[in-house]
Amino acid sequence: MNFTVAIVGRPNVGKSTLFNRLVGKKLALVDDTPGVTRDRRPGDAKLVDLRFTIIDTAGLEQSGPETLQGRMWAQTEAAIAEADLTLFVVDAKHGLTPADETLGEMLRRRGKPVVLVANKSEAKGSDGGYYDAFTLGLGEPVAISAEHGQGMIDLRDAIVEALGEDRAFPPEIDEAETDVDLRGDEGAEDDEDFEPEYDDTKPLRVAIIGRPNAGKSTLINRFLGEDRLLTGPEAGITRDSISVEWDWRGRTIKMFDTAGMRKKARVQEKLEKLSVADSLRSIRFAEAVVIVFDATIPFEKQDLQLADLVIREGRAPILAFNKWDLVEDPQALLADLREKTERLLPQARGIRAVPISGQTGYGLDKLMQSIIDTDKVWNRRISTAKLNRWLEHQQVQHPPPAVSGRRLKLKYMTQVKARPPGFMISCTRPDAVPESYIRYLTNGLRNDFQMPGVPIRIHLRASENPFENRKKRK
């Protein structure tokens, strides 16, 4: 990206709508309720021929620094300090307010380039608000409609004029051509002894989920070593799913902070439904998912439902028992948590569980190592030759049951996919194979091939009969 732009303004002037327009996706939550956005959210923006990083921010609400609104504004100030240019958005439909004048004065004192944007200019009677914006002393406002995409060419020209063409269009750097292997792992199943190695240099996407006030944002801030995400004692602070990138032992980690998810029956408001839907998208996009439990009240029903959701989605799950610094008897609690983990989550036997403290940093390295180890298992491939030898051994130890007086035959097994590991078994009468025998095979795979704690899929398929479609001879 060439440069960074921050979008600022008072609540409900259309900042998130403009952000979504520039990134070309509905990333930020948008609602008529003022103050939807709380954290600062970055995105890759495209405006005609400009390419830059855009940052959506919370609206200015004058309040004390210890309040939630004050902490939200501190996040906005950090975005302004980081950006090369600021888009100051005002509402042309409703005109200026004292908050607009306060923010305009603050931006003038900073001395950074500012583009004044009069949003909602398509509305009837918006001319008065547009001309009032001149009184802010920040130059001629750009009349746009973020909702309908009007005025985007004028906004592009204003950004180029404020930054200068040299800054807006830096010279392109010729990158050395690299040999890229486009073959991927297609055809891997054709080689019976093919077992690709784990790529520990590839960026890893990790989602952090949990109930409200479990300490998800505090945990990510501790990983980053800065107050990047908004935190506090209030439950449900996070609304948008915010992604942050950082390096852990030379590997790029892209971590997603998500809104706390309550029981479905309690989610009534439209805004909370949007937040939960955004969290679910983050789970599907991630590779590994950390389910954060509150160690002081672990294994609530909602905790187990979230863990089951991650497993059903096929992601690589890891449990993190947060707030360990508040536990009075750690050893006794740890033994109790291990027993409950094995008993309450049998569908992910061997799932990795780590006691941590996002407040003090205790256990974070161990948590990251557990994430990497689980991702390795999640990506694992087993050669067809090994699987068929294993399948034969399993049938000798425990033969498939006879159904209706006829013995079931498991003939052939291969791994058809990874992420999560999926296997296909060719057999006679796949519909008659009992669920208990599939669980027996699944547990055998976990134990014999060291695949703890990840979802394993086994699909049964009837073997093809070459004579099935031939006409009978007379």
C-alpha positions in Angstrom: 0.0 0.0 0.0 1.2 3.5 -0.8 -0.2 5.5 2.1 -2.6 5.4 5.0 -5.9 7.3 5.4 -8.0 7.6 8.6 -11.8 8.3 8.5 -12.9 10.4 11.4 -16.0 12.3 12.4 -18.8 12.3 15.0 -21.1 9.3 15.3 -23.6 8.4 12.6 -22.2 10.5 9.8 -21.5 7.5 7.6 -17.8 6.7 8.3 -18.3 2.9 8.2 -20.5 3.2 5.0 -17.6 5.1 3.3 -15.1 2.6 4.6 -17.1 -0.3 3.1 -17.5 1.7 -0.2 -13.7 2.1 -0.5 -12.7 -1.5 0.4 -15.4 -2.8 -1.9 -16.8 -5.2 0.8 -19.2 -4.9 3.7 -16.5 -5.4 6.3 -17.6 -2.8 8.9 -20.9 -3.1 10.7 -23.4 -0.4 9.6 -26.6 0.5 11.5 -28.7 3.6 12.2 -27.7 3.4 15.9 -25.0 6.0 16.7 -21.6 4.7 17.9 -21.6 1.2 16.2 -17.9 1.3 15.5 -15.7 1.2 18.6 -12.3 -0.2 17.5 -10.2 1.1 14.6 -10.4 -1.3 11.7 -7.9 -1.2 8.8 -8.7 -2.3 5.2 -7.2 -2.3 1.7 -8.9 0.5 -0.2 -9.3 1.2 -4.0 -10.4 4.5 -5.3 -10.2 4.7 -9.1 -6.4 4.4 -9.6 -5.4 5.0 -6.0 -4.4 2.1 -3.7 -4.0 2.8 0.0 -4.8 1.5 3.5 -8.0 2.9 5.0 -8.8 3.0 8.8 -12.4 3.1 10.1 -12.6 4.7 13.5 -15.1 5.4 16.3 -17.0 8.7 16.3 -16.0 11.6 18.6 -18.0 11.6 21.8 -16.7 14.1 24.4 -16.2 12.2 27.7 -13.7 11.4 30.4 -10.7 9.2 29.4 -11.7 6.5 31.9 -15.1 6.0 30.3 -15.9 3.7 27.3 -16.4 6.7 25.0 -13.1 8.2 26.2 -11.2 4.9 25.5 -12.9 4.8 22.0 -11.6 8.2 21.2 -8.1 7.2 22.3 -8.2 4.5 19.6 -9.3 7.2 17.1 -6.4 9.5 18.0 -4.0 6.6 17.5 -5.4 6.1 14.0 -5.0 9.8 13.2 -1.4 9.7 14.4 -0.7 6.6 12.3 -2.3 8.0 9.1 -0.7 10.1 6.4 -4.1 11.8 5.6 -7.4 12.2 7.4 -10.9 12.2 5.8 -13.0 14.4 8.1 -16.6 13.3 7.4 -19.5 15.6 8.3 -23.2 15.1 7.8 -24.5 17.6 5.1 -28.1 16.5 5.7 -28.2 17.5 9.3 -25.5 20.2 9.3 -22.7 21.0 11.7 -22.7 20.4 15.4 -20.3 21.6 18.2 -18.6 18.2 18.0 -17.7 18.8 14.4 -16.2 22.2 15.3 -14.2 20.6 18.1 -12.8 17.9 15.9 -12.1 20.4 13.1 -10.1 22.5 15.5 -8.1 19.5 16.7 -7.3 18.4 13.2 -6.1 21.9 12.3 -3.7 21.9 15.2 -2.1 18.5 14.2 -1.0 20.0 10.9 -1.5 16.8 8.9 -3.3 16.8 5.5 -7.1 16.8 5.9 -9.8 16.3 3.3 -13.2 17.6 4.4 -16.0 15.3 3.2 -19.7 16.3 3.2 -21.5 13.0 3.2 -25.2 12.4 2.5 -25.2 15.2 -0.1 -27.8 13.4 -2.1 -30.5 14.2 0.5 -33.0 17.0 -0.1 -31.9 20.2 1.8 -28.3 19.1 2.1 -27.0 22.3 0.4 -27.2 24.2 3.7 -25.0 21.7 5.5 -22.5 21.6 2.6 -22.0 25.4 2.7 -21.8 25.4 6.5 -18.8 23.1 6.3 -16.7 25.9 4.8 -16.8 27.6 8.2 -14.6 24.8 9.6 -11.6 26.4 7.9 -10.4 23.1 6.3 -10.9 24.1 2.7 -13.6 23.2 0.2 -15.6 20.2 1.3 -16.1 17.2 -1.1 -19.8 16.5 -1.6 -20.3 12.7 -1.7 -22.9 10.0 -1.0 -21.1 7.0 0.5 -24.4 5.0 0.4 -24.9 5.5 -3.4 -21.3 6.0 -4.5 -21.7 9.6 -5.7 -18.7 12.0 -5.7 -16.0 9.3 -5.6 -14.1 10.9 -8.5 -14.0 14.3 -6.7 -12.8 12.5 -3.5 -10.0 10.9 -5.4 -8.9 14.2 -6.8 -9.0 15.9 -3.4 -6.8 13.1 -1.9 -4.3 13.5 -4.7 -4.2 17.2 -4.2 -3.8 17.0 -0.4 -1.0 14.5 -0.6 0.7 15.4 -3.8 1.1 13.2 -6.8 4.6 12.0 -5.7 3.1 10.6 -2.5 -0.1 9.4 -4.0 1.6 7.6 -6.9 5.1 6.4 -5.7 7.3 4.8 -8.3 6.8 1.1 -8.7 9.6 -1.2 -7.7 10.5 -4.0 -10.0 10.5 -7.2 -8.0 12.7 -10.0 -9.0 10.9 -12.9 -10.7 10.6 -15.9 -8.6 9.9 -19.5 -9.6 6.5 -20.4 -8.4 5.4 -24.0 -8.1 1.8 -23.9 -9.4 1.3 -27.7 -9.1 0.1 -27.4 -5.4 -0.8 -30.8 -4.0 -3.0 -32.0 -6.9 -2.5 -35.6 -7.6 -1.1 -36.2 -4.2 -3.5 -39.0 -3.7 -2.0 -40.8 -6.7 1.2 -41.4 -4.9 0.7 -44.0 -2.2 3.7 -42.9 -0.3 3.1 -39.1 -0.6 3.2 -37.2 2.7 3.9 -33.5 2.2 5.9 -31.6 4.9 4.3 -28.9 7.0 5.1 -25.4 5.8 6.0 -23.4 8.9 6.6 -20.2 7.0 3.1 -19.8 5.7 1.0 -17.1 7.4 -1.5 -18.5 9.9 -5.0 -17.2 10.4 -6.3 -17.5 14.0 -9.7 -16.5 15.4 -10.3 -15.7 19.1 -13.8 -16.5 20.2 -15.7 -16.8 23.5 -18.5 -15.5 25.6 -18.7 -11.8 26.4 -16.1 -10.5 28.8 -13.9 -13.6 28.6 -10.8 -11.5 27.9 -10.4 -11.9 24.2 -9.3 -8.4 23.3 -7.0 -8.2 26.4 -5.4 -11.4 25.2 -4.6 -10.0 21.7 -3.3 -6.8 23.2 -0.9 -8.8 25.3 0.3 -10.7 22.2 0.9 -7.4 20.4 2.4 -5.6 23.3 0.2 -2.5 22.9 -3.4 -1.4 23.5 -4.4 -2.0 19.9 -8.0 -3.2 20.8 -10.5 -1.5 23.0 -10.8 -3.2 26.4 -12.6 -2.6 29.7 -14.8 -4.1 32.4 -17.9 -3.7 30.4 -19.2 -6.8 28.7 -19.8 -6.8 24.9 -17.3 -4.0 24.0 -16.1 -5.6 20.8 -18.6 -5.4 17.9 -16.7 -5.7 14.7 -14.3 -8.6 14.0 -10.9 -6.9 13.9 -7.9 -8.5 12.3 -4.3 -7.7 13.4 -1.0 -9.0 12.1 2.2 -9.7 14.1 5.2 -12.1 14.0 5.8 -15.0 16.3 9.2 -16.5 16.0 9.5 -15.4 12.4 6.0 -16.5 11.3 3.3 -14.1 10.4 0.2 -14.5 12.5 -3.1 -12.9 11.4 -5.4 -12.9 14.5 -9.1 -12.0 14.5 -10.7 -10.5 17.6 -14.5 -11.3 17.6 -17.5 -10.1 19.4 -18.6 -12.2 22.4 -21.3 -14.7 21.6 -24.2 -15.2 24.0 -26.9 -17.9 23.9 -28.9 -17.6 20.7 -32.2 -17.0 22.6 -30.7 -13.9 24.3 -29.5 -12.3 21.0 -32.5 -10.0 20.1 -31.1 -6.7 19.0 -30.2 -6.3 15.3 -26.8 -4.9 16.1 -25.8 -7.9 18.2 -27.1 -10.3 15.5 -24.8 -8.5 13.0 -21.9 -8.8 15.4 -22.5 -12.5 15.9 -22.7 -13.1 12.1 -19.4 -11.2 11.7 -17.8 -13.5 14.3 -19.1 -16.6 12.5 -17.5 -15.4 9.3 -14.2 -15.0 11.1 -14.5 -18.6 12.3 -15.0 -19.9 8.8 -12.2 -17.8 7.4 -9.7 -18.8 10.1 -7.5 -22.0 10.2 -7.1 -22.3 13.9 -9.7 -21.1 16.5 -9.0 -20.4 20.1 -12.0 -20.7 22.4 -11.4 -18.5 25.4 -12.9 -19.8 28.6 -13.2 -17.8 31.8 -11.2 -20.0 34.3 -13.3 -18.6 37.2 -16.5 -20.0 35.6 -15.5 -22.5 33.0 -17.5 -24.9 31.0 -20.7 -23.0 30.8 -23.2 -24.4 28.3 -22.3 -21.6 25.8 -18.6 -22.5 26.1 -19.4 -26.1 25.0 -21.7 -25.0 22.2 -18.9 -22.7 20.8 -16.4 -25.5 20.9 -18.9 -27.8 19.2 -19.5 -25.1 16.5 -15.8 -24.8 15.8 -15.5 -28.6 15.4 -18.5 -28.9 13.2 -17.1 -26.1 11.0 -13.9 -28.2 10.6 -11.5 -25.7 12.1 -8.5 -26.5 14.3 -9.7 -25.9 17.9 -7.6 -24.9 21.0 -9.0 -24.1 24.5 -7.6 -21.2 26.5 -8.5 -20.9 30.2 -8.1 -17.2 30.7 -7.9 -15.2 34.0 -5.6 -17.8 35.5 -4.1 -15.1 37.8 -7.5 -15.0 39.6 -7.5 -18.7 40.4 -6.8 -19.5 44.1 -5.8 -23.2 43.8 -4.3 -23.7 40.3 -3.2 -27.3 40.6 -6.6 -28.6 41.8 -8.5 -26.6 39.2 -6.1 -27.8 36.4 -6.8 -31.4 37.2 -10.5 -30.7 37.3 -10.4 -28.9 33.9 -8.5 -31.8 32.3 -11.1 -34.3 33.5 -14.0 -32.1 32.3 -12.3 -31.4 28.9 -12.1 -35.2 28.2 -15.6 -35.9 29.4 -17.5 -33.0 27.9 -15.7 -32.8 24.5 -15.4 -36.4 23.4 -15.8 -35.3 19.7 -12.4 -33.7 19.9 -10.5 -36.2 22.1 -7.0 -34.9 22.9 -7.9 -31.2 22.3 -5.1 -29.0 23.6 -6.1 -26.8 26.6 -3.8 -24.1 28.0 -4.2 -22.0 31.2 -3.3 -18.4 30.4 -3.7 -14.9 31.7 -4.2 -12.1 29.2 -3.7 -9.6 31.9 -0.2 -10.8 33.0 1.0 -12.6 29.9 1.2 -16.0 31.7 1.1 -19.0 29.3 1.0 -17.1 26.0 4.0 -18.8 24.5 2.6 -22.2 25.4 -0.7 -21.2 23.8 1.0 -20.1 20.6 2.9 -23.4 20.5 -0.3 -25.3 21.0 -1.9 -23.4 18.1 1.1 -24.3 15.8 1.0 -27.9 16.9 -2.7 -28.2 16.3 -2.4 -26.6 12.9 0.2 -29.2 11.9 -2.2 -32.0 12.8 -5.0 -30.2 11.0 -2.8 -30.1 7.8 -1.5 -33.6 8.1 -1.7 -36.1 5.2 -1.1 -39.8 5.5 0.0 -42.0 2.6 -2.5 -44.4 1.1 -0.2 -47.4 1.7 0.0 -46.7 5.4 -3.8 -46.2 5.7 -4.6 -49.6 4.0 -2.1 -51.5 6.2 -3.7 -49.8 9.2 -7.2 -50.6 8.0 -6.4 -54.2 7.6 -4.9 -54.4 11.1 -8.0 -52.6 12.5 -10.3 -55.2 10.9 -8.2 -58.1 12.3 -8.4 -56.6 15.8 -12.1 -55.7 15.6 -14.0 -57.0 12.5 -17.0 -55.1 11.2 -20.2 -56.5 12.5 -22.5 -58.6 10.5 -25.7 -56.9 9.4 -28.7 -59.0 8.4 -26.5 -62.1 8.5 -24.0 -60.7 6.0 -20.5 -59.5 6.9 -19.5 -56.0 6.0 -16.2 -55.7 4.0 -14.0 -52.6 4.2 -11.8 -52.9 1.1 -9.8 -49.7 0.5 -9.0 -46.5 2.3 -7.3 -43.2 1.2 -7.1 -39.6 2.5 -9.1 -37.4 0.1 -8.3 -34.0 1.9 -6.7 -32.2 4.8 -7.7 -29.1 6.7 -9.4 -31.0 8.4 -8.3 -34.6 7.6 -10.9 -36.4 5.6 -10.8 -40.1 4.6 -12.7 -42.2 2.1 -13.3 -46.0 2.7 -14.6 -48.2 -0.1 -16.8 -50.9 1.3 -19.9 -53.0 0.8 -23.2 -51.6 1.9 -21.9 -48.3 3.4 -25.4 -47.4 4.7 -25.3 -50.5 7.0 -22.0 -49.6 8.7 -23.0 -48.7 12.3 -22.0 -45.3 13.8 -20.1 -47.1 16.6 -17.7 -48.7 14.1 -17.0 -45.3 12.5 -16.2 -44.0 16.0 -13.9 -46.9 16.5 -12.0 -46.1 13.3 -11.9 -42.4 14.1 -10.4 -43.0 17.6 -7.9 -45.5 16.0 -6.7 -42.8 13.6 -6.3 -40.3 16.5 -4.2 -42.8 18.5 -2.1 -44.5 15.8 -1.3 -41.4 13.7 -1.0 -38.8 16.5 -4.0 -36.7 15.4 -5.4 -35.4 18.7 -7.9 -32.6 19.1 -8.9 -32.0 15.4 -12.1 -32.9 13.6 -11.7 -36.1 11.5 -14.1 -36.9 8.7 -14.7 -40.5 7.4 -16.8 -41.0 4.3 -18.0 -44.4 3.2 -18.5 -45.2 -0.4 -19.8 -48.4 -2.1 -17.3 -50.1 -4.3 -18.0 -50.0 -8.0 -19.4 -53.2 -9.6 -18.1 -53.3 -13.3 -20.9 -55.7 -14.2 -23.8 -53.7 -12.6 -24.9 -51.9 -15.8 -24.4 -54.8 -18.2 -27.5 -56.4 -19.6 -28.1 -60.0 -18.6 -27.5 -62.5 -21.4 -30.5 -64.3 -22.6 
